[in-house]
Amino acid sequence: MAHLPDIQMSLRPSVVEFAWGHPAVDLLPRSDLQRAAWSALADESLPALGYGAAQGPGRLIELLRERLSQIDGREQPAEGILVTAGVSQALDLICDLRVRPGDIALVESPVYHFALRILRDHGLDLWPIAADEDGLRIDALEEALGKLRRANRRASLLYTVPTFNNPTGRSLHAGRRSRLMRLAAEHGLLVLEDDVYRELWFDEPPAPALAGYGPPESVVRFGSFSKILAPGLRLGWLQADPALVRRATASGLLTSGGGINHFTAHVVAEYIRGGVLDRHVERLRGEYRSRRDALVAALERHLPDGCSFAPPGGGFFIWLRLPEGMDSAALLPAAEAAGVSYVPGTHFHIDGGGGRHLRLAFSLLSPTKMEQGARRLARVIAG
């Protein structure tokens, strides 16, 4: 019988794997989560083992409401929060509720490549909206919306990662955030804000979430415990207009099976109630800041002339630009033969762009491994 894997990630001992944007295994709070699980099972009525409320357990929603209100500096209504199985399931759910095959979806470019797969699964017509050092270009968005209006067409949604973008690490400038939400309201555009890296800032807190700049019916914000606790929890949330949340809770999936990942939601609620999440996130910031700094220093030491990158202010990734005339996809086989891997930039574009770029993840690796990987990558680029 063939051996089936237990986890998504496959690490090759002889290769420095910059391709995997996963949390570091040594930073997963195993003992604290174990105590939280026991605490969730200690209630004699065992609510954690029953069918859950469609919106998610009230105890977790209230804790999320309090936490998000503190992070955002403004009150968040509990009626606008839905517990999900991470961002991927949340994105899929919103597509089920709000779009039909053939609808136009605008997507930041470059952007998280697996989200593009989910949008394609729903048969959407994807239109790229270019970004630069300050994030999504509002002029490019205005141009696309104008083109659609002249053709008597409209986009159903815009997907963006405006805070510590995957893959670039850049964040959308605060001024652009307000302009983006004004355009969304004007054109009836639903903005899907993938906000999973918000708490993993290194130098200073990021600009407020897009939800703070526009009416609630114009934006859905996705959050996740995958980056700040553990991806195996498969737990996240979305914030949206309460009317959209009510519509989601009335869907067949949630009325049939109840809330998503109900037991895990109780475990995380106990974890938050225990008061350790803030300390854990603070530790993650320090650890990932150190890893970012280690990779930045290694790249600066070893990369040949013609390469460039900007140190990110948060998140998991460095977006590296190769010398003119080089292509990251074409270079990958030689890099892997030399013992280093990455994700080519073309994966994050839908228009054939990104050939000179590649994404390096620093979240998973030790400084020693990253030094070794930077040296190998530099040799391959130098030829």
C-alpha positions in Angstrom: 0.0 0.0 0.0 1.4 3.4 -0.9 2.3 5.7 1.9 0.0 8.7 2.1 1.4 12.0 3.5 0.1 13.5 6.8 0.9 17.1 5.9 1.0 19.4 2.8 4.6 20.4 3.2 7.4 18.2 1.8 10.9 19.2 2.8 14.0 17.8 1.0 16.9 17.5 3.3 19.5 18.6 0.8 17.5 21.7 -0.4 17.0 25.0 1.4 13.3 25.4 0.9 12.4 29.1 0.5 9.2 28.1 -1.3 7.1 27.2 1.7 5.4 30.2 3.4 4.5 28.2 6.5 4.9 29.1 10.2 8.0 27.8 11.9 7.4 24.4 13.5 9.4 25.4 16.6 7.1 28.4 17.2 3.8 26.5 17.3 2.4 26.7 20.9 1.8 23.0 21.3 1.7 22.9 25.2 -0.7 25.9 25.5 -3.0 24.5 22.8 -2.9 21.1 24.6 -4.1 22.8 27.8 -6.7 24.7 25.9 -8.1 21.4 24.4 -8.3 19.9 27.9 -10.1 23.0 29.1 -12.6 22.8 26.2 -13.4 19.2 27.2 -13.7 19.9 30.9 -17.2 21.4 30.6 -19.5 18.6 31.7 -22.2 19.6 29.1 -19.5 19.1 26.4 -20.7 21.9 24.1 -17.4 21.5 22.2 -18.4 18.1 20.9 -21.9 18.9 19.7 -23.1 20.5 16.4 -22.1 24.1 16.5 -24.1 27.3 16.0 -24.0 28.2 12.3 -22.2 31.5 12.9 -19.7 29.8 15.2 -19.6 29.4 18.9 -20.7 32.6 20.7 -17.8 32.4 23.1 -15.3 32.6 20.3 -17.2 35.3 18.4 -17.3 37.5 21.5 -13.6 37.1 22.1 -12.9 37.9 18.4 -15.1 40.9 18.6 -13.2 42.2 21.7 -9.8 41.4 20.1 -10.6 43.0 16.7 -12.1 46.1 18.4 -8.8 46.5 20.3 -6.7 46.0 17.2 -8.8 48.3 15.0 -9.4 50.9 17.6 -13.1 50.9 17.0 -16.0 48.7 18.1 -16.8 45.7 16.0 -20.3 44.2 16.0 -20.6 40.5 16.8 -23.3 40.2 14.1 -20.7 40.9 11.5 -18.3 38.0 12.4 -18.5 34.5 11.0 -16.2 31.7 12.1 -14.7 29.9 9.1 -12.2 27.1 8.2 -9.5 29.6 7.4 -9.4 32.2 4.6 -9.6 29.6 1.7 -13.0 28.3 2.9 -14.2 31.9 3.6 -13.2 33.0 0.1 -14.9 30.0 -1.4 -18.1 30.7 0.6 -18.3 34.3 -0.4 -17.9 33.3 -4.1 -20.8 30.8 -3.6 -22.9 33.6 -2.2 -22.0 36.5 -4.4 -20.8 35.5 -7.9 -21.7 33.3 -10.9 -19.5 31.7 -13.5 -18.5 34.3 -16.1 -18.6 37.2 -13.6 -15.6 39.6 -13.6 -13.3 39.5 -10.6 -10.5 42.1 -10.3 -7.4 40.8 -8.6 -4.4 42.7 -7.3 -1.3 41.8 -9.3 0.9 40.2 -8.0 -1.2 38.4 -5.3 -1.5 35.2 -3.4 -1.5 32.5 -6.1 -3.7 29.9 -4.4 -6.5 32.4 -4.0 -6.4 32.8 -7.8 -7.1 29.1 -8.0 -10.2 29.4 -5.9 -11.5 32.3 -8.0 -10.9 30.2 -11.1 -12.7 27.3 -9.6 -15.8 29.5 -9.6 -15.4 30.2 -13.3 -14.7 33.9 -12.9 -13.1 36.1 -15.5 -10.0 37.5 -13.7 -8.7 41.0 -14.5 -5.3 42.0 -13.1 -4.9 45.4 -11.3 -1.3 46.4 -11.1 0.5 47.3 -7.9 3.7 49.2 -7.1 5.8 50.0 -4.0 2.7 51.5 -2.3 0.4 48.7 -3.0 -2.6 48.4 -5.4 -2.5 51.2 -8.0 -5.7 53.2 -7.8 -5.2 54.7 -11.2 -5.1 51.2 -12.6 -8.2 50.3 -10.8 -10.0 53.4 -12.1 -8.9 52.6 -15.6 -10.3 49.1 -15.4 -13.6 50.3 -13.8 -13.9 52.9 -16.5 -13.3 50.4 -19.3 -16.0 48.1 -17.8 -18.4 50.9 -17.5 -18.0 52.0 -21.1 -18.6 48.4 -22.2 -21.8 48.3 -20.0 -20.2 45.7 -17.8 -19.2 45.6 -14.1 -16.9 43.7 -11.8 -18.4 41.6 -9.0 -15.5 41.8 -6.6 -11.9 42.8 -6.0 -9.5 40.4 -4.2 -6.5 42.1 -2.5 -3.9 41.4 0.2 -3.3 45.1 1.2 -1.3 44.5 4.4 2.1 42.8 4.1 1.1 41.4 0.7 1.8 37.8 -0.3 4.2 37.7 -2.3 5.7 41.2 -2.2 5.5 42.1 1.6 4.3 45.6 0.6 1.3 47.4 2.3 -1.3 49.6 0.7 -0.7 53.3 1.5 -3.3 54.7 3.9 -4.3 57.4 1.3 -4.9 54.7 -1.3 -7.1 52.7 1.1 -9.6 55.5 1.4 -9.7 56.1 -2.3 -10.1 52.4 -2.9 -13.1 52.2 -0.7 -14.7 55.3 -2.2 -14.4 53.7 -5.7 -15.8 50.4 -4.3 -18.9 52.2 -3.0 -19.3 54.2 -6.2 -19.2 51.2 -8.4 -20.9 48.6 -6.2 -17.7 46.6 -6.0 -17.3 44.1 -3.2 -13.7 44.2 -1.9 -12.3 41.0 -0.4 -9.5 42.0 2.0 -7.2 39.1 2.9 -5.8 40.3 6.2 -3.9 37.3 7.6 -0.6 39.0 8.2 -1.9 42.1 10.1 -0.6 41.2 13.5 2.8 40.1 12.2 4.3 43.6 11.9 8.0 44.2 12.7 8.7 47.9 12.6 5.4 49.7 13.2 1.7 48.7 13.1 0.1 48.8 9.7 -2.5 51.2 8.4 -6.1 50.4 9.5 -8.0 47.6 7.7 -10.0 48.6 4.6 -13.2 47.9 6.6 -12.5 51.2 8.5 -12.6 53.3 5.3 -15.9 52.4 3.7 -19.4 51.1 4.3 -19.7 47.5 5.6 -21.5 46.3 2.5 -18.5 47.2 0.4 -15.9 45.0 2.0 -15.4 41.5 3.4 -12.3 41.0 5.6 -10.7 37.6 6.0 -8.7 36.7 9.1 -7.0 33.5 10.2 -5.3 31.7 13.1 -3.0 29.8 10.6 -0.3 32.4 10.8 -0.6 33.5 14.5 -1.3 30.1 16.0 -1.1 27.0 13.8 -2.3 26.2 10.3 -3.5 22.7 11.3 -6.3 24.3 13.3 -7.9 25.3 9.9 -9.7 28.1 11.7 -10.4 31.7 10.7 -13.1 34.3 10.4 -14.6 36.8 8.2 -16.0 40.2 8.9 -18.8 41.5 6.7 -22.0 43.4 6.7 -24.3 41.6 9.1 -26.8 40.9 6.3 -24.2 39.0 4.4 -23.3 37.0 7.5 -26.9 36.1 8.1 -27.1 35.0 4.5 -24.0 32.8 5.0 -25.4 31.2 8.1 -28.6 30.3 6.2 -26.6 28.4 3.6 -27.1 24.6 3.2 -23.6 23.8 4.4 -24.0 25.6 7.8 -27.6 24.7 8.4 -26.9 21.0 7.7 -23.6 20.5 9.6 -23.6 23.5 12.0 -20.6 25.8 12.6 -17.3 25.0 10.9 -14.6 23.3 12.9 -16.7 23.6 16.1 -14.3 21.7 18.4 -11.3 23.7 17.2 -13.2 26.9 17.7 -13.8 26.0 21.3 -10.1 25.1 21.8 -9.0 28.5 20.4 -11.6 30.3 22.5 -10.1 28.6 25.6 -6.6 29.6 24.4 -7.6 33.2 24.0 -9.5 33.2 27.3 -6.3 31.9 29.0 -4.6 35.2 28.1 -1.6 33.8 26.2 -2.4 34.8 22.6 -1.1 38.4 22.9 2.2 37.1 24.4 2.5 34.5 21.7 1.9 37.0 18.9 4.5 39.3 20.5 7.0 36.5 20.5 6.2 35.7 16.8 6.9 39.3 15.9 10.3 39.2 17.5 11.2 35.8 16.0 10.0 36.6 12.5 11.7 40.0 12.7 15.0 38.2 13.5 14.5 35.8 10.6 13.7 38.7 8.2 16.8 40.5 9.3 18.9 37.4 8.9 17.7 36.8 5.3 18.1 40.5 4.4 21.7 40.5 5.7 22.5 37.2 3.9 21.1 38.4 0.6 22.9 41.7 0.9 26.2 39.9 1.5 25.9 37.4 -1.4 23.6 38.6 -4.2 25.4 39.8 -7.3 24.8 43.3 -8.8 21.5 43.7 -10.6 19.4 42.1 -7.9 17.1 44.2 -5.7 14.5 43.8 -3.0 12.8 45.9 -0.3 12.9 44.5 3.3 9.2 43.9 4.3 7.7 45.5 7.3 5.8 42.4 8.3 4.6 39.0 7.0 6.6 36.1 5.7 8.1 37.0 2.4 10.8 38.9 0.4 10.1 39.7 -3.2 13.4 39.6 -5.1 14.0 41.2 -8.5 16.6 39.4 -10.7 19.0 41.2 -13.0 17.7 42.3 -16.4 17.3 39.5 -18.9 16.9 36.7 -16.3 13.7 34.7 -15.7 12.9 33.1 -12.3 11.0 30.1 -13.8 13.7 29.3 -16.2 16.3 29.6 -13.4 14.5 27.3 -10.9 15.8 23.9 -12.2 19.4 25.1 -11.8 18.6 26.5 -8.4 17.1 23.3 -7.2 20.0 21.3 -8.6 22.2 23.7 -6.5 20.1 23.0 -3.4 17.8 26.0 -3.1 14.2 26.5 -4.0 11.7 29.4 -4.3 8.4 30.3 -6.0 8.8 32.0 -9.4 7.1 35.3 -9.7 4.9 34.3 -12.6 2.8 32.2 -10.2 1.4 35.4 -8.6 0.4 37.0 -11.9 -2.4 36.2 -14.3 -1.1 38.2 -17.2 2.3 36.6 -17.8 4.1 39.2 -15.6 6.6 38.5 -12.8 9.3 36.8 -14.8 12.1 38.7 -13.2 10.8 38.2 -9.7 10.8 35.4 -7.2 9.4 34.9 -3.7 11.5 33.9 -0.7 9.8 32.8 2.5 11.8 33.4 5.7 9.2 32.2 8.2 10.1 28.5 8.2 13.9 28.5 8.2 16.7 29.1 10.7 19.2 31.9 10.1 21.9 29.3 9.4 19.8 27.7 6.7 18.9 31.0 5.1 22.6 32.0 5.0 23.3 28.8 3.2 20.3 29.3 0.8 21.3 32.9 0.0 24.8 31.8 -0.9 23.6 29.0 -3.2 21.0 31.3 -4.8 23.6 33.9 -5.5 26.0 31.5 -7.1 23.2 30.3 -9.5 22.2 33.9 -10.4 25.8 34.8 -11.0 26.1 31.8 -13.3 
